[in-house]
Amino acid sequence: MQLLQQTIEKIHGVNQEMMVIAQERVDALSKPPKSLGKLEALAIQLSGITGELFPNIDKKALIVMAGDHGVCDEGVTTNPQSVTVFQTLSFPKGVTGVCALAKITDAKIVTVDIGVKEDLPTDAGVINKKVKYGTNNMAKGPAMTREEAIKSIEVGIEIATNEINKGIQLLGTGEMGIGNTTPSAAILSVIHNCDPLEVTGFGAGVGDGGIEYKADVIRKAIALNKPNAQDPIDILSKVGGLEIGGMTGVFLAAAANRIPVVVDGFISTIAALLAYKLEPKVKDYLIASHASEEPGAKIAAQILDLEPMLQMNMRLGEGSGAALAFPILDAACSMMKNMATLEESMQLLNP
């Protein structure tokens, strides 16, 4: 709990003065006003986060948290949990969807076992930070203890801080965990105070009972565990997931270290929402990548007042949307650094 509290206390607002300066430069660039749309807003946000007029985000990393879920015992998904192990071991080999997209910007993939059901080989290239062997079945009781929930967040803080200390300038969040749209929908249902059916979707493959059955499992889990809607850690412990806690920690660490962090899809957005509930100033450091196909993703983004930059009909997870957004952030930085203002253009033409 000490690391979590220390991290939260380090989070301050972005550099408003630099954002004003960045806005002035963007407005002075040799183009019609607002003609580069969201690129302009992204460039200004990056300047506010980093405190630099010309931000450098060349060194990028995607942190992929992997964990299993006891609620799979309820038949909420058609996919076996063995897929979690298979995919987690595939990330270091560079052959998953997010790995393919990360190659575009030479982004580093950091794979973390925070709660996979099985022990992974020690030479697999996966960082072992296992809090426990998957969550408990939230339909039968709390997914984890409060102490385990805090530990999962602190694992995320540790991993992200370590990458930042190595020189990483831009972070993205990813996850791997069969069944994790179920706890994500449960968390959102509690925070949004809505019926689970409103925020429950297909996921990677809904079970034979369909979406209504999946929502009913969530409904029963919430009724049984009674998570406190005003306590993000209680929500995470009662109906959450270990990889969700890990990503929550990544968001907190990024904000504490003034590093921009890209939110992936539904599960990642739920983790961002938990981080925001722990410290609202986290929001200023978040950059939404894409609009996930999961119904709860749009609602979570609206609560955070985040507008995803991409509409690609994606729902893979892994951090794939974040990786796809990285080149757009590079473009925003290039605009600031390499595009001339009208005054600079005149000087070049009339030296």
MIVEX-680415 format. One record per residue: x, y, z of N, C-alpha, C in turn; residue in three letters. Coordinates in pm, whole numbers, padded with zeros to 5 digits, always signed. Atoms other than C-alpha are relative to their C-alpha. Example, Ala and Ser with C-alpha at 12.3 -4.5 7.8 and 13.67 -1.06 7.14 Angstrom:
+00089-00119+00000+01230-00450+00780+00090+00120+00000ala-00082-00119-00006+01367-00106+00714-00077+00109+00073ser
//
This chain:
+00084-00121+00000+00000+00000+00000+00086+00125+00000met-00086-00117-00009+00294+00231+00065+00040+00050-00139gln-00039-00040+00135+00411+00227-00298-00117+00064-00073leu+00119-00056+00064+00056+00290-00421-00026+00142+00048leu+00027-00132-00055+00008+00584-00188+00106+00101-00042gln-00109-00089+00042+00349+00733-00270-00016+00042-00146gln+00018-00029+00143+00273+00709-00642-00114+00098-00022thr+00115-00091+00012-00066+00875-00607+00039+00142+00042ile-00040-00132-00050+00090+01159-00409+00093+00073-00097glu-00092-00061+00096+00342+01220-00691-00072+00055-00124lys+00072-00038+00122+00070+01281-00951-00049+00145+00011ile+00042-00140+00007+00024+01647-01041-00056+00029-00138his+00056-00038+00129-00149+01827-01323+00108+00022-00105gly-00093-00025+00109+00011+01876-01662+00044+00147+00000val-00058-00134+00008+00215+02187-01748-00089+00091-00084asn+00095-00085+00070-00054+02439-01836+00068+00112-00078gln-00073-00108+00068+00195+02714-01928+00057-00050-00132glu-00055+00056+00123+00363+02488-02182-00110-00029-00101met+00112+00024+00092+00024+02396-02327-00043+00129-00070met+00031-00130+00061-00045+02766-02387+00101+00032-00108val-00106-00026+00098+00290+02802-02563-00016-00091-00121ile+00020+00095+00109+00224+02489-02768-00120+00037-00085ala+00119-00043+00074-00122+02615-02862+00033+00118-00091gln-00039-00116+00080+00029+02941-02982+00081-00042-00122glu-00080+00045+00115+00279+02758-03200-00088-00073-00102arg+00090+00073+00090+00015+02524-03344-00084+00097-00082val+00084-00099+00069-00203+02824-03430+00080+00081-00102asp-00085-00081+00088+00094+02995-03597+00058-00080-00117ala-00054+00082+00107+00188+02700-03819-00063+00037-00134leu+00044-00042+00134+00154+02753-04194-00109-00093-00052ser+00116+00081+00036-00192+02603-04232-00125+00075+00043lys+00125-00058-00050-00555+02701-04195-00025-00044+00145pro+00027+00035-00140-00673+02707-03830-00073-00134+00013pro+00061+00129-00034-00760+02362-03691+00002-00102-00114lys+00007+00086+00119-00689+02201-04030+00067-00137+00021ser-00059+00130-00030-00482+01919-03877-00074-00070+00114leu+00093+00068-00089-00764+01835-03640+00059-00052+00129gly-00040+00060-00126-00686+01592-03360+00151-00003+00019lys-00146-00006-00014-00313+01601-03437+00041+00122+00083leu-00032-00122-00073-00310+01954-03301-00024-00018+00149glu+00033+00022-00141-00480+01857-02976+00099-00098+00064ala-00096+00098-00053-00247+01558-02934+00136+00064+00025leu-00129-00067-00016+00062+01772-02987+00001+00089+00123ala+00010-00089-00117-00056+02022-02727-00003-00081+00128ile+00006+00086-00119-00138+01746-02479+00138-00056+00032gln-00134+00055-00022+00205+01587-02527+00095+00105+00056leu-00083-00108-00055+00369+01923-02462-00033+00025+00146ser+00042-00020-00138+00165+01964-02145+00049-00111+00092gly-00044+00115-00080+00255+01616-02023+00150+00005+00024ile-00146+00007-00008+00627+01636-02097+00065+00131+00045thr-00059-00131-00031+00676+02009-02036+00094+00049-00108gly-00089-00035+00111+00851+02033-02373-00083+00044-00121glu+00069-00048+00119+00746+02230-02679+00012-00101-00113leu-00023+00101+00103+00897+01962-02902+00024-00135+00069phe-00014+00126-00075+00828+01632-02719+00073-00107-00081pro-00069+00114+00061+01046+01329-02790-00060-00128+00058asn+00062+00125-00045+00861+00997-02771+00054-00118-00081ile-00059+00103+00086+01100+00786-02978+00006-00136+00069asp-00014+00127-00073+01146+00522-02706-00134-00040+00059lys+00137+00040-00034+00819+00336-02669-00002-00142+00057lys+00019+00135-00053+00702+00034-02472-00147-00028+00022ala+00135+00050-00030+00381-00166-02450+00014-00104+00110leu-00005+00092-00112+00332-00338-02117-00125-00089-00006ile+00110+00096+00012+00119-00652-02155-00010-00081+00129val+00025+00073-00124-00026-00789-01830-00084-00125-00028met+00070+00126+00026-00137-01153-01832-00052-00062+00130ala+00059+00063-00119-00375-01318-01585-00125-00078-00036gly+00119+00084+00023-00649-01579-01564-00113+00037+00096asp+00121-00039-00073-01001-01560-01423-00083-00121+00042his+00078+00111-00052-01188-01801-01198-00143-00003-00050gly+00139-00006+00047-01522-01682-01336-00020-00079-00129val+00013+00085+00118-01445-01885-01649-00068-00132+00033cys+00068+00124-00043-01575-02180-01447-00150+00007-00023asp+00144-00017+00020-01922-02034-01504-00042-00012-00146glu+00034+00016+00141-01903-02087-01880-00031+00129-00073gly+00026-00130+00064-01893-01720-01978+00075+00017-00131val-00076-00009+00125-01652-01786-02266+00017-00139-00059thr-00023+00127+00069-01598-02056-02526+00148-00035-00006thr-00143+00021+00012-01220-02019-02513+00058-00065+00126asn-00063+00062-00118-01017-02248-02284+00107+00092+00058pro-00098-00088-00064-00790-02078-02031+00143-00032-00041gln-00133+00033+00051-00494-02258-02184+00048+00100-00104ser-00036-00102+00098-00505-01985-02448+00080+00113+00065val-00075-00103-00071-00382-01739-02186+00148-00035+00006thr-00139+00046-00006-00065-01945-02139+00064+00007-00139val-00053+00006+00137-00016-01997-02513+00035+00139-00052phe-00023-00135+00051-00051-01629-02599+00105+00075+00081gln-00100-00067-00083+00154-01508-02303+00141-00041-00041thr-00130+00049+00044+00443-01724-02420+00033+00046-00142leu-00021-00043+00139+00396-01594-02776+00046+00145-00010ser-00040-00141+00007+00449-01226-02693+00152+00017-00011phe-00146-00018+00012+00826-01257-02631+00056-00050-00133pro-00044+00050+00130+00853-01444-02962-00032+00098-00113lys+00029-00105+00097+00712-01137-03140-00099-00038-00108gly+00086+00052+00107+00438-01324-03325-00149+00028+00022val+00142-00029-00023+00110-01194-03176-00041+00126-00077thr+00051-00117+00071-00112-00921-03317+00066+00129+00043gly-00060-00124-00048+00024-00647-03095+00148+00008-00037val-00142+00001+00037+00381-00755-03170+00019+00046-00145cys-00009-00038+00140+00323-00720-03543-00019+00151-00018ala+00027-00144+00011+00182-00369-03499+00107+00082+00070leu-00104-00073-00073+00450-00266-03248+00126+00015-00083ala-00121-00007+00084+00719-00336-03507+00002+00126-00086lys+00009-00119+00084+00595-00034-03705+00081+00115+00061ile-00072-00109-00068+00743+00203-03445+00114-00052+00086thr-00109+00062-00078+01001-00037-03298-00028+00010+00149asp+00038-00006-00141+00808-00035-02970+00036-00132+00069ala-00038+00116-00082+00929-00272-02698-00125-00064+00059lys+00109+00072-00065+00687-00540-02574+00052-00057+00132ile-00037+00048-00133+00713-00605-02200-00114-00091+00048val+00103+00098-00036+00524-00922-02104+00013-00037+00147thr-00002+00022-00144+00427-00972-01739-00103-00106+00039val+00092+00098-00060+00279-01280-01572-00038+00053+00138asp+00048-00053-00128+00073-01118-01299-00100-00094+00065ile+00099+00091-00058-00175-01402-01255-00042-00114-00091gly+00032+00114+00086-00156-01683-01511-00015-00125+00088val+00032+00117-00082-00296-02013-01378+00116-00097+00013lys-00111+00095+00000+00018-02207-01465+00133+00071+00022glu-00137-00051-00004+00387-02161-01394+00056-00001-00141asp-00058-00011+00133+00564-02041-01707+00150-00029+00007leu-00146+00026+00001+00917-02144-01810+00078+00126+00037pro-00077-00116-00047+01176-01919-01648+00079+00067-00113thr-00077-00056+00112+01353-01868-01982-00091+00045-00115asp+00097-00031+00106+01036-01769-02173+00000+00147-00040ala+00000-00142+00032+01108-01395-02172-00118+00074+00062gly+00114-00060-00070+00808-01327-01945+00044+00037+00142val-00034-00043-00136+00857-01124-01626-00097-00064+00098ile+00086+00069-00098+00726-01328-01332-00029+00094+00117asn+00048-00083-00111+00528-01100-01101-00135-00055+00048lys+00127+00066-00029+00254-01353-01024-00047+00033+00142lys+00061-00029-00129+00030-01229-00744-00070-00124+00054val+00063+00127-00033-00169-01553-00748-00033-00072-00131lys+00026+00080+00119-00266-01831-00989-00143+00023-00051tyr+00133-00037+00048-00564-01653-01143-00089+00047+00114gly+00094-00047-00101-00847-01482-00962-00092-00114+00043thr+00104+00093-00043-01107-01671-00763-00126+00025-00084asn+00127-00013+00073-01450-01726-00918-00088+00103+00071asn+00075-00108-00066-01629-01398-00842-00148-00034+00014met+00139+00043-00017-01962-01577-00882-00019-00081+00128ala+00007+00078-00123-01874-01772-00567+00056+00078+00120lys-00061-00080-00106-01696-01499-00367+00093+00104-00061gly-00088-00105+00054-01445-01213-00401+00105-00057-00095pro-00099+00044+00098-01210-01238-00698+00139-00011+00063ala-00128+00001-00069-00916-01164-00467-00015+00077+00130met+00004-00078-00123-00834-01013-00131+00037+00145-00032thr-00037-00141+00018-00787-00640-00088+00152+00013-00014arg-00146-00004+00005-00416-00702-00029+00051-00044-00137glu-00040+00045+00134-00388-00892-00358-00033+00104-00106glu+00036-00106+00095-00569-00614-00543+00103+00112+00004ala-00102-00105-00014-00325-00356-00406+00132-00047-00060ile-00125+00055+00054-00032-00583-00492-00001+00002-00152lys+00007+00000+00147-00154-00614-00852+00024+00141-00055ser-00022-00139+00042-00164-00234-00884+00147+00036+00017ile-00139-00034-00026+00181-00205-00731+00096-00072-00095glu-00080+00066+00104+00319-00462-00977+00004+00087-00124val+00005-00088+00116+00202-00233-01257+00087+00123+00019gly-00083-00117-00031+00367+00064-01087+00148-00035-00013ile-00140+00042+00003+00694-00126-01048+00049-00022-00144glu-00041+00030+00137+00705-00250-01407+00011+00128-00083ile-00001-00124+00079+00616+00088-01561+00114+00092+00044ala-00107-00086-00050+00857+00280-01337+00136-00050-00045thr-00126+00059+00045+01137+00040-01428+00026+00033-00147asn-00017-00033+00143+01077+00098-01800+00029+00148-00018glu-00024-00145+00008+01064+00474-01749+00144+00032+00041ile-00138-00021-00045+01393+00460-01559+00102-00046-00104asn-00087+00045+00109+01541+00279-01861-00003+00096-00119lys+00004-00099+00107+01448+00576-02079-00123-00001-00087gly+00122+00003+00079+01103+00488-02213-00074+00133+00013ile+00064-00132+00004+00919+00806-02318-00149-00005-00032gln+00142+00018+00030+00580+00667-02423-00038-00142+00036leu+00048+00132-00042+00386+00379-02269-00135-00032-00065leu+00131+00049+00041+00096+00171-02394-00038-00117+00087gly+00048+00107-00086-00118-00079-02206-00061-00112-00082thr+00058+00116+00065-00210-00431-02310-00028-00109+00103gly+00035+00108-00093-00348-00747-02153-00024-00130-00074glu+00036+00132+00051-00397-01118-02202-00064-00077+00114met+00067+00074-00105-00651-01313-02003-00137-00046-00046gly+00129+00052+00045-00929-01538-02127-00106+00027+00107ile+00110-00030-00090-01257-01423-01974+00003+00140+00059gly-00014-00128-00072-01142-01072-01883-00099+00109-00039asn+00106-00099+00024-01429-00888-02047-00110-00012+00106thr+00102+00019-00104-01648-01036-01771+00029+00087+00123thr-00029-00092-00111-01472-00864-01476+00001+00146-00043pro+00000-00139+00047-01431-00552-01690-00142+00057-00002ser+00140-00042+00001-01806-00533-01744-00055+00012+00143ala+00045-00006-00139-01861-00602-01373+00048+00129+00067ala-00055-00123-00057-01632-00315-01269-00077+00121-00052ile+00071-00114+00060-01803-00076-01511-00144+00006+00049leu+00137+00003-00048-02148-00187-01400-00011+00061+00140ser-00001-00056-00136-02059-00098-01039+00024+00150-00004val-00035-00143+00006-01899+00238-01124-00110+00081-00066ile+00104-00072+00076-02170+00337-01373-00139-00018+00060his+00127+00029-00065-02447+00200-01150-00108-00038-00101asn+00094+00044+00104-02615+00019-01437-00013-00152+00003cys+00015+00144+00011-02745-00328-01513+00113-00055-00088asp-00112+00054+00077-02461-00550-01642-00029-00021-00148pro+00033+00025+00140-02648-00624-01965+00032+00121-00087leu-00027-00124+00075-02594-00259-02068+00146+00009-00044glu-00143-00017+00027-02215-00300-02066+00070-00131-00033val-00058+00132+00026-02165-00669-02146-00006-00032-00148thr-00006+00031+00143-02051-00778-02490+00048-00141-00027gly-00036+00133+00049-01931-01076-02692+00136-00044+00053phe-00135+00035-00041-01569-01061-02576+00072-00076-00108gly-00074+00080+00098-01330-01304-02742-00081-00121-00046ala+00085+00112+00035-01610-01561-02760-00091-00033+00116gly+00093+00018-00111-01918-01566-02541-00042-00147+00011val+00038+00139-00024-02027-01895-02384-00135-00035-00059gly+00125+00052+00060-02324-02108-02487-00124+00074+00050asp+00116-00070-00054-02557-01909-02263-00023+00136-00061gly+00014-00129+00065-02498-01595-02467+00028+00116+00093gly-00031-00122-00073-02457-01238-02354-00092+00017+00122ile+00091-00014-00114-02766-01247-02131+00043-00086+00118glu-00049+00085-00108-02625-01539-01934+00126+00060+00063tyr-00123-00064-00048-02286-01366-01908-00033+00118+00092lys+00043-00114-00082-02459-01053-01775-00062-00047+00131ala+00064+00052-00122-02656-01264-01527+00105-00049+00100asp-00111+00041-00088-02332-01414-01389+00060+00122+00069val-00053-00124-00056-02201-01061-01340-00096+00057+00104ile+00103-00052-00089-02528-00954-01180+00003-00073+00135arg-00004+00081-00122-02509-01239-00930+00128+00025+00079lys-00129-00025-00066-02140-01170-00855-00003+00133+00076ala+00011-00132-00065-02215-00806-00774-00091-00009+00123ile+00094+00016-00112-02511-00901-00555+00064-00077+00116ala-00065+00081-00102-02301-01158-00370+00111+00075+00074leu-00120-00061-00057-01986-00952-00316-00018+00144+00050asn+00033-00137-00043-02143-00606-00275+00121+00094-00001lys-00113-00093+00005-01845-00401-00398-00045+00144+00027pro+00027-00139-00033-01832-00044-00268+00032+00088-00121asn-00017-00079+00121-01883+00183-00569+00090+00121+00021ala-00083-00116-00030-01689+00461-00395+00145-00039+00031gln-00133+00050-00035-01381+00243-00335+00055-00084-00115asp-00051+00072+00118-01190+00146-00653+00072-00130+00035pro-00073+00121-00038-00973-00106-00469-00097-00110+00042ile+00101+00098-00038-01278-00277-00321-00067-00059-00123asp+00060+00049+00125-01433-00301-00668+00094-00098-00068ile-00100+00086+00064-01112-00446-00811+00011-00133+00072leu-00017+00124-00076-01082-00701-00531-00123-00090-00008ser+00123+00079-00003-01446-00811-00538-00034-00060-00138lys+00046+00048+00132-01513-00839-00914+00100+00030-00112val-00097-00040+00100-01191-00746-01092+00093-00111-00046gly-00099+00094+00051-00886-00909-01246+00140+00049+00030gly-00137-00036-00034-00515-00915-01172+00065+00085-00109leu-00060-00079+00108-00415-00784-01516-00064+00138-00008glu+00065-00131-00005-00670-00504-01477+00067+00085+00108ile-00073-00071-00105-00502-00409-01150+00139+00041-00047gly-00133-00031+00051-00162-00426-01320-00001+00120-00092gly+00009-00115+00091-00268-00186-01595-00037+00127+00075met+00032-00116-00084-00419+00045-01333+00128+00060+00055thr-00128-00047-00051-00072+00067-01182+00085+00066-00107gly-00075-00061+00110+00083+00142-01521-00047+00144-00024val+00054-00135+00020-00148+00440-01564+00044+00095+00112phe-00040-00084-00114-00069+00571-01216+00149+00035-00008leu-00144-00024+00009+00307+00532-01267+00033+00097-00112ala-00024-00093+00112+00296+00708-01604-00031+00143+00041ala+00038-00135-00043+00113+01005-01456+00097+00055+00104ala-00092-00043-00105+00346+01018-01155+00134+00042-00057ala-00128-00030+00063+00645+01033-01390-00012+00090-00122asn+00025-00093+00110+00487+01273-01642+00033-00062-00136arg-00020+00074+00125+00491+01014-01921-00136-00024-00064ile+00128+00030+00066+00212+00991-02180-00023-00149-00007pro+00033+00142+00001+00029+00659-02173-00124-00022-00085val+00108+00025+00095-00194+00518-02446-00089-00113+00051val+00101+00095-00044-00513+00338-02349-00040-00086-00119val+00039+00090+00109-00598+00031-02557-00153-00005-00007asp+00144+00015+00018-00953-00110-02573-00077-00010+00130gly+00095+00006-00111-01224-00214-02329+00067-00026+00135phe-00059+00036-00128-01021-00385-02057+00096+00108+00047ile-00095-00107-00033-00751-00118-02069-00073+00126+00046ser+00077-00119-00038-01012+00158-02048-00059-00016+00140thr+00051+00026-00135-01160-00004-01738+00111+00022+00103ile-00113-00024-00090-00815-00004-01578+00029+00150+00012ala-00019-00146-00003-00779+00364-01674-00106+00065+00088ala+00109-00053-00082-01115+00429-01510+00029-00021+00149leu-00037+00024-00139-00997+00269-01186+00111+00094+00045leu-00109-00092-00033-00677+00476-01195-00054+00141+00020ala+00063-00133-00010-00887+00788-01251-00077+00014+00132tyr+00075-00003-00126-01106+00698-00953+00093+00011+00120lys-00098-00010-00107-00793+00665-00740+00064+00139+00004leu-00056-00136+00009-00652+00999-00863-00046+00064-00131glu+00057-00058+00121-00852+01213-01110+00100+00067-00095pro-00097-00068+00086-00542+01397-01239+00067-00095-00098lys-00052+00099+00095-00440+01073-01411-00054+00025-00140val+00068-00016+00128-00684+01161-01688+00079+00083-00101lys-00073-00089+00090-00462+01435-01831+00115-00069-00071asp-00113+00072+00058-00193+01177-01910-00045-00112-00093tyr+00056+00108+00080-00425+00936-02092-00025+00042-00143leu+00030-00021+00142-00446+00911-02469-00076-00123-00048ile+00085+00112+00044-00730+00696-02604+00036-00038-00143ala-00043+00044+00132-00630+00485-02904-00117-00027-00094ser+00105+00039+00094-00934+00319-03060-00131-00028+00074his+00133+00029-00055-01305+00268-03006-00025-00150-00014ala+00021+00145+00000-01344-00098-02909-00144-00034-00039ser+00133+00048+00038-01637-00300-03038-00084-00040+00121glu+00075+00037-00120-01733-00393-02680-00092+00116+00043glu+00094-00108-00034-02043-00195-02571+00042+00082+00121pro-00041-00072-00119-01894-00103-02235+00114+00097-00025gly-00116-00086+00027-01588+00059-02394-00042+00143-00025ala+00046-00135+00030-01783+00357-02524-00047+00071+00127lys+00051-00059-00124-01951+00415-02187+00116+00037+00091ile-00117-00028-00085-01619+00392-01999+00076+00121-00052ala-00070-00115+00059-01458+00637-02243-00076+00130+00025ala+00081-00119-00026-01747+00878-02196+00013+00045+00145gln-00020-00037-00140-01708+00866-01817+00132+00071+00018ile-00133-00060-00008-01340+00951-01864+00012+00125-00087leu-00004-00111+00096-01426+01212-02128+00119-00014-00094asp-00106+00030+00096-01180+01046-02366-00063-00028-00136leu+00048+00025+00136-01230+01048-02741+00103-00083-00076glu-00095+00083+00075-01061+00754-02917+00030+00059-00137pro-00039-00061+00127-00868+00863-03223-00031-00089-00120met+00020+00094+00110-00938+00550-03429-00132-00076+00014leu+00119+00085+00006-01254+00366-03535+00032-00112-00097gln-00052+00107+00084-01121+00035-03663-00075-00133+00018met+00079+00122-00023-01386-00218-03545+00086-00113+00060asn-00092+00097-00061-01117-00390-03336-00048-00043+00138met+00028+00047-00135-01159-00604-03025+00097-00113+00038arg-00101+00102-00028-00838-00807-03009+00057+00013+00141leu-00070-00019-00127-00693-00651-02696+00150-00009-00022gly-00146+00016+00004-00325-00723-02622+00076+00133+00001glu-00067-00128+00021-00251-00350-02663+00008+00034-00148gly-00009-00018+00145-00307-00375-03039-00043+00139-00046ser+00044-00134+00036-00501-00048-03060+00101+00106+00041gly-00102-00095-00046-00235+00133-02858+00118+00001-00097ala-00111+00009+00094+00037+00006-03092-00035+00068-00132ala+00045-00062+00125-00167+00122-03391-00003+00152+00011leu+00007-00144-00021-00196+00469-03237+00138+00065+00010ala-00134-00057-00018+00178+00512-03179+00047+00084-00119phe-00046-00083+00113+00255+00632-03536-00073+00134-00011pro+00073-00126+00004-00015+00898-03505+00061+00099+00099ile-00066-00086-00097+00154+01034-03194+00135+00047-00053leu-00124-00042+00065+00482+01036-03385-00028+00112-00099asp+00037-00104+00098+00306+01240-03653-00028+00133+00069ala+00028-00123-00074+00185+01492-03394+00129+00068+00042ala-00130-00056-00040+00540+01537-03266+00075+00056-00121cys-00067-00047+00121+00675+01569-03621-00060+00131-00049ser+00066-00125+00037+00418+01837-03694+00058+00116+00079met-00053-00107-00085+00543+02042-03400+00144+00034-00032met-00144-00019+00018+00911+01992-03477+00037+00044-00141lys-00045-00017+00139+00926+01999-03857-00086+00092-00086asn+00085-00091+00078+00637+02217-03975+00030+00143+00041met-00037-00138-00028+00722+02584-04004-00122+00086+00028ala+00103-00101-00017+00517+02875-03879+00003+00091-00123thr+00002-00093+00112+00417+03142-04129+00121+00093+00005leu-00115-00089-00015+00688+03368-03990+00131-00069-00038glu-00120+00077+00034+00952+03096-04018+00008-00025-00150glu+00003+00022+00144+00843+03024-04376+00044+00124-00075ser-00039-00127+00063+00881+03391-04468+00151+00021+00011met-00145-00016-00019+01233+03394-04323+00078-00093-00091gln-00066+00093+00088+01325+03087-04526-00004+00046-00146leu+00014-00048+00137+01194+03243-04846+00074+00130-00022leu-00069-00131+00013+01351+03583-04774+00110+00010+00106asn-00106+00000-00103+01674+03516-04585+00072+00135+00008pro
//
